[in-house]
Amino acid sequence: MNQRIIVSLILLFSIIVFSQSIALSEQILITEIMYDLDGTDSPNEFVEIFNPSDTDSLNMDGWTIRDRSSTDA
C-alpha cells in the first residue's frame, strides 16, 4: 500500500514538473478579441496574439481558430 502511494506521488510530481516546463517554454497571450456581433456583418474581426518572450519564437503550425455556435457538439 505504501509503495503504491509513493509511486502515485512520484507520478503526480513528474506530471506537474513536466507540464510546468512546457508552459514556460511556449507561452502566448491572447490579448484582445473582436468578434462579429449579431445583426452586423463587419470585416473587422480579429484575435490578437502576443508572445511575451524577447528571444523565443513560437511555432504555431497546426493551430486553428474555429467559429462554433453553442449548439455545436
PyMOL Python script that loads the backbone (N, CA, C, O; Angstrom):
from pymol import cmd

cmd.read_pdbstr("""\
ATOM      1  N   MET A   1       0.826  -1.191   0.000  1.00  0.00           N
ATOM      2  CA  MET A   1       0.000   0.000   0.000  1.00  0.00           C
ATOM      3  C   MET A   1       0.873   1.259   0.000  1.00  0.00           C
ATOM      4  O   MET A   1       0.620   2.185  -0.771  1.00  0.00           O
ATOM      5  N   ASN A   2       1.893   1.299   0.854  1.00  0.00           N
ATOM      6  CA  ASN A   2       2.783   2.457   0.911  1.00  0.00           C
ATOM      7  C   ASN A   2       3.531   2.651  -0.402  1.00  0.00           C
ATOM      8  O   ASN A   2       3.737   3.780  -0.846  1.00  0.00           O
ATOM      9  N   GLN A   3       3.935   1.543  -1.021  1.00  0.00           N
ATOM     10  CA  GLN A   3       4.652   1.634  -2.290  1.00  0.00           C
ATOM     11  C   GLN A   3       3.743   2.226  -3.374  1.00  0.00           C
ATOM     12  O   GLN A   3       4.198   3.005  -4.211  1.00  0.00           O
ATOM     13  N   ARG A   4       2.486   1.862  -3.355  1.00  0.00           N
ATOM     14  CA  ARG A   4       1.533   2.386  -4.336  1.00  0.00           C
ATOM     15  C   ARG A   4       1.346   3.899  -4.152  1.00  0.00           C
ATOM     16  O   ARG A   4       1.255   4.636  -5.134  1.00  0.00           O
ATOM     17  N   ILE A   5       1.288   4.352  -2.923  1.00  0.00           N
ATOM     18  CA  ILE A   5       1.151   5.790  -2.648  1.00  0.00           C
ATOM     19  C   ILE A   5       2.398   6.532  -3.106  1.00  0.00           C
ATOM     20  O   ILE A   5       2.298   7.604  -3.703  1.00  0.00           O
ATOM     21  N   ILE A   6       3.570   5.973  -2.832  1.00  0.00           N
ATOM     22  CA  ILE A   6       4.826   6.614  -3.227  1.00  0.00           C
ATOM     23  C   ILE A   6       4.921   6.709  -4.749  1.00  0.00           C
ATOM     24  O   ILE A   6       5.303   7.749  -5.285  1.00  0.00           O
ATOM     25  N   VAL A   7       4.577   5.632  -5.440  1.00  0.00           N
ATOM     26  CA  VAL A   7       4.608   5.644  -6.906  1.00  0.00           C
ATOM     27  C   VAL A   7       3.615   6.674  -7.448  1.00  0.00           C
ATOM     28  O   VAL A   7       3.926   7.383  -8.405  1.00  0.00           O
ATOM     29  N   SER A   8       2.443   6.762  -6.859  1.00  0.00           N
ATOM     30  CA  SER A   8       1.440   7.741  -7.287  1.00  0.00           C
ATOM     31  C   SER A   8       1.934   9.167  -7.080  1.00  0.00           C
ATOM     32  O   SER A   8       1.733  10.022  -7.943  1.00  0.00           O
ATOM     33  N   LEU A   9       2.572   9.429  -5.957  1.00  0.00           N
ATOM     34  CA  LEU A   9       3.102  10.767  -5.685  1.00  0.00           C
ATOM     35  C   LEU A   9       4.227  11.129  -6.646  1.00  0.00           C
ATOM     36  O   LEU A   9       4.304  12.265  -7.113  1.00  0.00           O
ATOM     37  N   ILE A  10       5.093  10.178  -6.940  1.00  0.00           N
ATOM     38  CA  ILE A  10       6.178  10.429  -7.892  1.00  0.00           C
ATOM     39  C   ILE A  10       5.605  10.732  -9.276  1.00  0.00           C
ATOM     40  O   ILE A  10       6.070  11.645  -9.958  1.00  0.00           O
ATOM     41  N   LEU A  11       4.604   9.972  -9.683  1.00  0.00           N
ATOM     42  CA  LEU A  11       3.964  10.205 -10.973  1.00  0.00           C
ATOM     43  C   LEU A  11       3.303  11.581 -11.019  1.00  0.00           C
ATOM     44  O   LEU A  11       3.447  12.306 -12.003  1.00  0.00           O
ATOM     45  N   LEU A  12       2.589  11.937  -9.975  1.00  0.00           N
ATOM     46  CA  LEU A  12       1.940  13.243  -9.905  1.00  0.00           C
ATOM     47  C   LEU A  12       2.969  14.373  -9.959  1.00  0.00           C
ATOM     48  O   LEU A  12       2.778  15.352 -10.680  1.00  0.00           O
ATOM     49  N   PHE A  13       4.043  14.243  -9.210  1.00  0.00           N
ATOM     50  CA  PHE A  13       5.105  15.248  -9.197  1.00  0.00           C
ATOM     51  C   PHE A  13       5.726  15.382 -10.586  1.00  0.00           C
ATOM     52  O   PHE A  13       5.983  16.495 -11.043  1.00  0.00           O
ATOM     53  N   SER A  14       5.969  14.261 -11.256  1.00  0.00           N
ATOM     54  CA  SER A  14       6.561  14.289 -12.595  1.00  0.00           C
ATOM     55  C   SER A  14       5.653  14.999 -13.587  1.00  0.00           C
ATOM     56  O   SER A  14       6.123  15.775 -14.419  1.00  0.00           O
ATOM     57  N   ILE A  15       4.365  14.738 -13.502  1.00  0.00           N
ATOM     58  CA  ILE A  15       3.412  15.389 -14.404  1.00  0.00           C
ATOM     59  C   ILE A  15       3.394  16.895 -14.167  1.00  0.00           C
ATOM     60  O   ILE A  15       3.375  17.672 -15.122  1.00  0.00           O
ATOM     61  N   ILE A  16       3.400  17.304 -12.921  1.00  0.00           N
ATOM     62  CA  ILE A  16       3.386  18.737 -12.600  1.00  0.00           C
ATOM     63  C   ILE A  16       4.640  19.418 -13.121  1.00  0.00           C
ATOM     64  O   ILE A  16       4.555  20.478 -13.742  1.00  0.00           O
ATOM     65  N   VAL A  17       5.794  18.832 -12.880  1.00  0.00           N
ATOM     66  CA  VAL A  17       7.060  19.426 -13.328  1.00  0.00           C
ATOM     67  C   VAL A  17       7.115  19.477 -14.851  1.00  0.00           C
ATOM     68  O   VAL A  17       7.520  20.493 -15.417  1.00  0.00           O
ATOM     69  N   PHE A  18       6.717  18.400 -15.521  1.00  0.00           N
ATOM     70  CA  PHE A  18       6.754  18.357 -16.978  1.00  0.00           C
ATOM     71  C   PHE A  18       5.807  19.387 -17.575  1.00  0.00           C
ATOM     72  O   PHE A  18       6.180  20.079 -18.523  1.00  0.00           O
ATOM     73  N   SER A  19       4.605  19.508 -17.053  1.00  0.00           N
ATOM     74  CA  SER A  19       3.649  20.472 -17.599  1.00  0.00           C
ATOM     75  C   SER A  19       4.108  21.904 -17.359  1.00  0.00           C
ATOM     76  O   SER A  19       3.856  22.776 -18.191  1.00  0.00           O
ATOM     77  N   GLN A  20       4.771  22.163 -16.245  1.00  0.00           N
ATOM     78  CA  GLN A  20       5.304  23.498 -15.969  1.00  0.00           C
ATOM     79  C   GLN A  20       6.373  23.873 -16.988  1.00  0.00           C
ATOM     80  O   GLN A  20       6.399  25.008 -17.464  1.00  0.00           O
ATOM     81  N   SER A  21       7.250  22.941 -17.326  1.00  0.00           N
ATOM     82  CA  SER A  21       8.315  23.248 -18.274  1.00  0.00           C
ATOM     83  C   SER A  21       7.755  23.511 -19.663  1.00  0.00           C
ATOM     84  O   SER A  21       8.281  24.357 -20.386  1.00  0.00           O
ATOM     85  N   ILE A  22       6.701  22.805 -20.051  1.00  0.00           N
ATOM     86  CA  ILE A  22       6.074  23.060 -21.344  1.00  0.00           C
ATOM     87  C   ILE A  22       5.412  24.433 -21.334  1.00  0.00           C
ATOM     88  O   ILE A  22       5.542  25.192 -22.294  1.00  0.00           O
ATOM     89  N   ALA A  23       4.714  24.748 -20.273  1.00  0.00           N
ATOM     90  CA  ALA A  23       4.017  26.032 -20.190  1.00  0.00           C
ATOM     91  C   ALA A  23       4.997  27.197 -20.233  1.00  0.00           C
ATOM     92  O   ALA A  23       4.694  28.230 -20.829  1.00  0.00           O
ATOM     93  N   LEU A  24       6.162  27.052 -19.614  1.00  0.00           N
ATOM     94  CA  LEU A  24       7.132  28.132 -19.603  1.00  0.00           C
ATOM     95  C   LEU A  24       7.836  28.286 -20.938  1.00  0.00           C
ATOM     96  O   LEU A  24       8.198  29.400 -21.315  1.00  0.00           O
ATOM     97  N   SER A  25       8.038  27.190 -21.662  1.00  0.00           N
ATOM     98  CA  SER A  25       8.794  27.270 -22.901  1.00  0.00           C
ATOM     99  C   SER A  25       7.958  27.790 -24.072  1.00  0.00           C
ATOM    100  O   SER A  25       8.521  28.365 -25.004  1.00  0.00           O
ATOM    101  N   GLU A  26       6.658  27.611 -24.057  1.00  0.00           N
ATOM    102  CA  GLU A  26       5.807  28.064 -25.147  1.00  0.00           C
ATOM    103  C   GLU A  26       4.592  28.786 -24.586  1.00  0.00           C
ATOM    104  O   GLU A  26       3.503  28.218 -24.493  1.00  0.00           O
ATOM    105  N   GLN A  27       4.791  30.026 -24.219  1.00  0.00           N
ATOM    106  CA  GLN A  27       3.701  30.784 -23.614  1.00  0.00           C
ATOM    107  C   GLN A  27       3.302  31.919 -24.545  1.00  0.00           C
ATOM    108  O   GLN A  27       4.147  32.694 -24.993  1.00  0.00           O
ATOM    109  N   ILE A  28       2.024  32.008 -24.830  1.00  0.00           N
ATOM    110  CA  ILE A  28       1.492  33.140 -25.569  1.00  0.00           C
ATOM    111  C   ILE A  28       0.318  33.707 -24.791  1.00  0.00           C
ATOM    112  O   ILE A  28      -0.223  33.060 -23.894  1.00  0.00           O
ATOM    113  N   LEU A  29      -0.061  34.899 -25.140  1.00  0.00           N
ATOM    114  CA  LEU A  29      -1.210  35.541 -24.507  1.00  0.00           C
ATOM    115  C   LEU A  29      -2.188  35.974 -25.587  1.00  0.00           C
ATOM    116  O   LEU A  29      -1.791  36.579 -26.583  1.00  0.00           O
ATOM    117  N   ILE A  30      -3.449  35.669 -25.395  1.00  0.00           N
ATOM    118  CA  ILE A  30      -4.494  36.225 -26.248  1.00  0.00           C
ATOM    119  C   ILE A  30      -4.912  37.516 -25.567  1.00  0.00           C
ATOM    120  O   ILE A  30      -5.554  37.499 -24.517  1.00  0.00           O
ATOM    121  N   THR A  31      -4.539  38.639 -26.179  1.00  0.00           N
ATOM    122  CA  THR A  31      -4.709  39.925 -25.511  1.00  0.00           C
ATOM    123  C   THR A  31      -5.976  40.669 -25.910  1.00  0.00           C
ATOM    124  O   THR A  31      -6.446  41.535 -25.173  1.00  0.00           O
ATOM    125  N   GLU A  32      -6.531  40.335 -27.074  1.00  0.00           N
ATOM    126  CA  GLU A  32      -7.740  41.041 -27.492  1.00  0.00           C
ATOM    127  C   GLU A  32      -8.507  40.199 -28.508  1.00  0.00           C
ATOM    128  O   GLU A  32      -7.914  39.537 -29.360  1.00  0.00           O
ATOM    129  N   ILE A  33      -9.819  40.237 -28.405  1.00  0.00           N
ATOM    130  CA  ILE A  33     -10.687  39.549 -29.360  1.00  0.00           C
ATOM    131  C   ILE A  33     -11.771  40.522 -29.795  1.00  0.00           C
ATOM    132  O   ILE A  33     -12.455  41.113 -28.959  1.00  0.00           O
ATOM    133  N   MET A  34     -11.927  40.685 -31.097  1.00  0.00           N
ATOM    134  CA  MET A  34     -13.010  41.493 -31.652  1.00  0.00           C
ATOM    135  C   MET A  34     -13.827  40.568 -32.533  1.00  0.00           C
ATOM    136  O   MET A  34     -13.332  40.087 -33.553  1.00  0.00           O
ATOM    137  N   TYR A  35     -15.077  40.310 -32.152  1.00  0.00           N
ATOM    138  CA  TYR A  35     -15.904  39.349 -32.874  1.00  0.00           C
ATOM    139  C   TYR A  35     -17.094  40.040 -33.521  1.00  0.00           C
ATOM    140  O   TYR A  35     -17.421  41.184 -33.202  1.00  0.00           O
ATOM    141  N   ASP A  36     -17.727  39.328 -34.426  1.00  0.00           N
ATOM    142  CA  ASP A  36     -18.876  39.840 -35.166  1.00  0.00           C
ATOM    143  C   ASP A  36     -20.125  39.740 -34.299  1.00  0.00           C
ATOM    144  O   ASP A  36     -20.538  38.641 -33.929  1.00  0.00           O
ATOM    145  N   LEU A  37     -20.722  40.871 -33.976  1.00  0.00           N
ATOM    146  CA  LEU A  37     -21.937  40.885 -33.165  1.00  0.00           C
ATOM    147  C   LEU A  37     -23.136  40.442 -33.991  1.00  0.00           C
ATOM    148  O   LEU A  37     -23.136  40.578 -35.215  1.00  0.00           O
ATOM    149  N   ASP A  38     -24.159  39.911 -33.322  1.00  0.00           N
ATOM    150  CA  ASP A  38     -25.391  39.513 -34.004  1.00  0.00           C
ATOM    151  C   ASP A  38     -26.007  40.713 -34.711  1.00  0.00           C
ATOM    152  O   ASP A  38     -26.075  41.810 -34.157  1.00  0.00           O
ATOM    153  N   GLY A  39     -26.452  40.489 -35.943  1.00  0.00           N
ATOM    154  CA  GLY A  39     -27.112  41.548 -36.689  1.00  0.00           C
ATOM    155  C   GLY A  39     -26.164  42.447 -37.454  1.00  0.00           C
ATOM    156  O   GLY A  39     -26.621  43.318 -38.193  1.00  0.00           O
ATOM    157  N   THR A  40     -24.891  42.272 -37.309  1.00  0.00           N
ATOM    158  CA  THR A  40     -23.926  43.086 -38.048  1.00  0.00           C
ATOM    159  C   THR A  40     -23.024  42.174 -38.862  1.00  0.00           C
ATOM    160  O   THR A  40     -22.823  41.009 -38.520  1.00  0.00           O
ATOM    161  N   ASP A  41     -22.490  42.716 -39.934  1.00  0.00           N
ATOM    162  CA  ASP A  41     -21.547  41.961 -40.752  1.00  0.00           C
ATOM    163  C   ASP A  41     -20.330  42.846 -40.974  1.00  0.00           C
ATOM    164  O   ASP A  41     -20.238  43.554 -41.977  1.00  0.00           O
ATOM    165  N   SER A  42     -19.418  42.800 -40.050  1.00  0.00           N
ATOM    166  CA  SER A  42     -18.247  43.657 -40.089  1.00  0.00           C
ATOM    167  C   SER A  42     -17.008  42.861 -40.502  1.00  0.00           C
ATOM    168  O   SER A  42     -16.815  41.737 -40.037  1.00  0.00           O
ATOM    169  N   PRO A  43     -16.167  43.430 -41.371  1.00  0.00           N
ATOM    170  CA  PRO A  43     -14.925  42.744 -41.738  1.00  0.00           C
ATOM    171  C   PRO A  43     -13.797  43.001 -40.731  1.00  0.00           C
ATOM    172  O   PRO A  43     -12.644  42.658 -40.989  1.00  0.00           O
ATOM    173  N   ASN A  44     -14.125  43.594 -39.604  1.00  0.00           N
ATOM    174  CA  ASN A  44     -13.106  43.997 -38.633  1.00  0.00           C
ATOM    175  C   ASN A  44     -12.931  43.006 -37.494  1.00  0.00           C
ATOM    176  O   ASN A  44     -12.590  43.413 -36.384  1.00  0.00           O
ATOM    177  N   GLU A  45     -13.152  41.722 -37.733  1.00  0.00           N
ATOM    178  CA  GLU A  45     -12.986  40.711 -36.690  1.00  0.00           C
ATOM    179  C   GLU A  45     -11.509  40.338 -36.595  1.00  0.00           C
ATOM    180  O   GLU A  45     -10.828  40.217 -37.614  1.00  0.00           O
ATOM    181  N   PHE A  46     -11.010  40.154 -35.358  1.00  0.00           N
ATOM    182  CA  PHE A  46      -9.621  39.744 -35.210  1.00  0.00           C
ATOM    183  C   PHE A  46      -9.376  39.139 -33.836  1.00  0.00           C
ATOM    184  O   PHE A  46     -10.158  39.322 -32.903  1.00  0.00           O
ATOM    185  N   VAL A  47      -8.273  38.416 -33.738  1.00  0.00           N
ATOM    186  CA  VAL A  47      -7.757  37.892 -32.474  1.00  0.00           C
ATOM    187  C   VAL A  47      -6.310  38.342 -32.397  1.00  0.00           C
ATOM    188  O   VAL A  47      -5.527  38.073 -33.308  1.00  0.00           O
ATOM    189  N   GLU A  48      -5.944  39.030 -31.315  1.00  0.00           N
ATOM    190  CA  GLU A  48      -4.571  39.494 -31.133  1.00  0.00           C
ATOM    191  C   GLU A  48      -3.826  38.513 -30.238  1.00  0.00           C
ATOM    192  O   GLU A  48      -4.246  38.246 -29.112  1.00  0.00           O
ATOM    193  N   ILE A  49      -2.722  37.979 -30.741  1.00  0.00           N
ATOM    194  CA  ILE A  49      -1.901  37.013 -30.010  1.00  0.00           C
ATOM    195  C   ILE A  49      -0.551  37.655 -29.756  1.00  0.00           C
ATOM    196  O   ILE A  49       0.068  38.188 -30.678  1.00  0.00           O
ATOM    197  N   PHE A  50      -0.086  37.609 -28.506  1.00  0.00           N
ATOM    198  CA  PHE A  50       1.162  38.256 -28.105  1.00  0.00           C
ATOM    199  C   PHE A  50       2.123  37.227 -27.532  1.00  0.00           C
ATOM    200  O   PHE A  50       1.737  36.415 -26.691  1.00  0.00           O
ATOM    201  N   ASN A  51       3.368  37.257 -27.979  1.00  0.00           N
ATOM    202  CA  ASN A  51       4.429  36.411 -27.450  1.00  0.00           C
ATOM    203  C   ASN A  51       5.288  37.271 -26.526  1.00  0.00           C
ATOM    204  O   ASN A  51       6.041  38.115 -27.013  1.00  0.00           O
ATOM    205  N   PRO A  52       5.199  37.084 -25.200  1.00  0.00           N
ATOM    206  CA  PRO A  52       5.934  37.938 -24.269  1.00  0.00           C
ATOM    207  C   PRO A  52       7.434  37.665 -24.220  1.00  0.00           C
ATOM    208  O   PRO A  52       8.172  38.424 -23.592  1.00  0.00           O
ATOM    209  N   SER A  53       7.893  36.618 -24.856  1.00  0.00           N
ATOM    210  CA  SER A  53       9.311  36.281 -24.830  1.00  0.00           C
ATOM    211  C   SER A  53      10.097  37.239 -25.717  1.00  0.00           C
ATOM    212  O   SER A  53       9.668  37.566 -26.824  1.00  0.00           O
ATOM    213  N   ASP A  54      11.247  37.686 -25.227  1.00  0.00           N
ATOM    214  CA  ASP A  54      12.104  38.576 -26.010  1.00  0.00           C
ATOM    215  C   ASP A  54      12.917  37.823 -27.052  1.00  0.00           C
ATOM    216  O   ASP A  54      13.295  38.397 -28.074  1.00  0.00           O
ATOM    217  N   THR A  55      13.189  36.549 -26.809  1.00  0.00           N
ATOM    218  CA  THR A  55      14.104  35.816 -27.676  1.00  0.00           C
ATOM    219  C   THR A  55      13.485  34.614 -28.361  1.00  0.00           C
ATOM    220  O   THR A  55      13.960  34.217 -29.425  1.00  0.00           O
ATOM    221  N   ASP A  56      12.455  34.025 -27.803  1.00  0.00           N
ATOM    222  CA  ASP A  56      11.898  32.788 -28.341  1.00  0.00           C
ATOM    223  C   ASP A  56      10.805  33.069 -29.357  1.00  0.00           C
ATOM    224  O   ASP A  56       9.910  33.880 -29.121  1.00  0.00           O
ATOM    225  N   SER A  57      10.893  32.383 -30.496  1.00  0.00           N
ATOM    226  CA  SER A  57       9.781  32.415 -31.438  1.00  0.00           C
ATOM    227  C   SER A  57       8.914  31.194 -31.161  1.00  0.00           C
ATOM    228  O   SER A  57       9.379  30.220 -30.570  1.00  0.00           O
ATOM    229  N   LEU A  58       7.683  31.245 -31.579  1.00  0.00           N
ATOM    230  CA  LEU A  58       6.735  30.182 -31.287  1.00  0.00           C
ATOM    231  C   LEU A  58       6.204  29.614 -32.591  1.00  0.00           C
ATOM    232  O   LEU A  58       5.696  30.351 -33.436  1.00  0.00           O
ATOM    233  N   ASN A  59       6.321  28.304 -32.752  1.00  0.00           N
ATOM    234  CA  ASN A  59       5.811  27.634 -33.937  1.00  0.00           C
ATOM    235  C   ASN A  59       4.311  27.412 -33.760  1.00  0.00           C
ATOM    236  O   ASN A  59       3.889  26.667 -32.876  1.00  0.00           O
ATOM    237  N   MET A  60       3.518  28.053 -34.594  1.00  0.00           N
ATOM    238  CA  MET A  60       2.064  27.945 -34.496  1.00  0.00           C
ATOM    239  C   MET A  60       1.484  27.099 -35.618  1.00  0.00           C
ATOM    240  O   MET A  60       0.287  27.179 -35.896  1.00  0.00           O
ATOM    241  N   ASP A  61       2.322  26.284 -36.271  1.00  0.00           N
ATOM    242  CA  ASP A  61       1.827  25.378 -37.309  1.00  0.00           C
ATOM    243  C   ASP A  61       0.770  24.456 -36.722  1.00  0.00           C
ATOM    244  O   ASP A  61       0.971  23.873 -35.656  1.00  0.00           O
ATOM    245  N   GLY A  62      -0.334  24.326 -37.400  1.00  0.00           N
ATOM    246  CA  GLY A  62      -1.398  23.437 -36.951  1.00  0.00           C
ATOM    247  C   GLY A  62      -2.393  24.084 -36.000  1.00  0.00           C
ATOM    248  O   GLY A  62      -3.401  23.463 -35.665  1.00  0.00           O
ATOM    249  N   TRP A  63      -2.147  25.294 -35.561  1.00  0.00           N
ATOM    250  CA  TRP A  63      -3.094  25.984 -34.691  1.00  0.00           C
ATOM    251  C   TRP A  63      -4.265  26.460 -35.539  1.00  0.00           C
ATOM    252  O   TRP A  63      -4.075  26.891 -36.677  1.00  0.00           O
ATOM    253  N   THR A  64      -5.464  26.384 -34.997  1.00  0.00           N
ATOM    254  CA  THR A  64      -6.643  26.841 -35.724  1.00  0.00           C
ATOM    255  C   THR A  64      -7.555  27.640 -34.802  1.00  0.00           C
ATOM    256  O   THR A  64      -7.564  27.450 -33.586  1.00  0.00           O
ATOM    257  N   ILE A  65      -8.306  28.522 -35.401  1.00  0.00           N
ATOM    258  CA  ILE A  65      -9.374  29.245 -34.705  1.00  0.00           C
ATOM    259  C   ILE A  65     -10.640  28.917 -35.470  1.00  0.00           C
ATOM    260  O   ILE A  65     -10.721  29.122 -36.681  1.00  0.00           O
ATOM    261  N   ARG A  66     -11.625  28.406 -34.753  1.00  0.00           N
ATOM    262  CA  ARG A  66     -12.859  27.983 -35.410  1.00  0.00           C
ATOM    263  C   ARG A  66     -14.044  28.769 -34.879  1.00  0.00           C
ATOM    264  O   ARG A  66     -14.059  29.217 -33.733  1.00  0.00           O
ATOM    265  N   ASP A  67     -15.021  28.921 -35.732  1.00  0.00           N
ATOM    266  CA  ASP A  67     -16.292  29.532 -35.365  1.00  0.00           C
ATOM    267  C   ASP A  67     -17.234  28.393 -35.004  1.00  0.00           C
ATOM    268  O   ASP A  67     -17.472  27.495 -35.812  1.00  0.00           O
ATOM    269  N   ARG A  68     -17.765  28.431 -33.798  1.00  0.00           N
ATOM    270  CA  ARG A  68     -18.642  27.350 -33.358  1.00  0.00           C
ATOM    271  C   ARG A  68     -19.788  27.944 -32.556  1.00  0.00           C
ATOM    272  O   ARG A  68     -19.567  28.719 -31.625  1.00  0.00           O
ATOM    273  N   SER A  69     -21.000  27.583 -32.915  1.00  0.00           N
ATOM    274  CA  SER A  69     -22.156  28.073 -32.171  1.00  0.00           C
ATOM    275  C   SER A  69     -22.351  27.236 -30.915  1.00  0.00           C
ATOM    276  O   SER A  69     -21.748  26.172 -30.775  1.00  0.00           O
ATOM    277  N   SER A  70     -23.179  27.707 -30.015  1.00  0.00           N
ATOM    278  CA  SER A  70     -23.415  26.989 -28.757  1.00  0.00           C
ATOM    279  C   SER A  70     -24.169  25.684 -28.973  1.00  0.00           C
ATOM    280  O   SER A  70     -24.214  24.850 -28.069  1.00  0.00           O
ATOM    281  N   THR A  71     -24.761  25.486 -30.148  1.00  0.00           N
ATOM    282  CA  THR A  71     -25.484  24.241 -30.411  1.00  0.00           C
ATOM    283  C   THR A  71     -24.592  23.167 -31.015  1.00  0.00           C
ATOM    284  O   THR A  71     -25.002  22.009 -31.096  1.00  0.00           O
ATOM    285  N   ASP A  72     -23.372  23.522 -31.445  1.00  0.00           N
ATOM    286  CA  ASP A  72     -22.438  22.527 -31.983  1.00  0.00           C
ATOM    287  C   ASP A  72     -21.929  21.634 -30.871  1.00  0.00           C
ATOM    288  O   ASP A  72     -21.746  22.080 -29.738  1.00  0.00           O
ATOM    289  N   ALA A  73     -21.700  20.369 -31.199  1.00  0.00           N
ATOM    290  CA  ALA A  73     -21.183  19.423 -30.198  1.00  0.00           C
ATOM    291  C   ALA A  73     -19.682  19.358 -30.257  1.00  0.00           C
ATOM    292  O   ALA A  73     -19.065  18.617 -29.492  1.00  0.00           O
TER     293      ALA A  73
END
""", "prot")
cmd.dss("prot")
cmd.show_as("cartoon", "prot")
cmd.util.cbc("prot")
cmd.orient("prot")
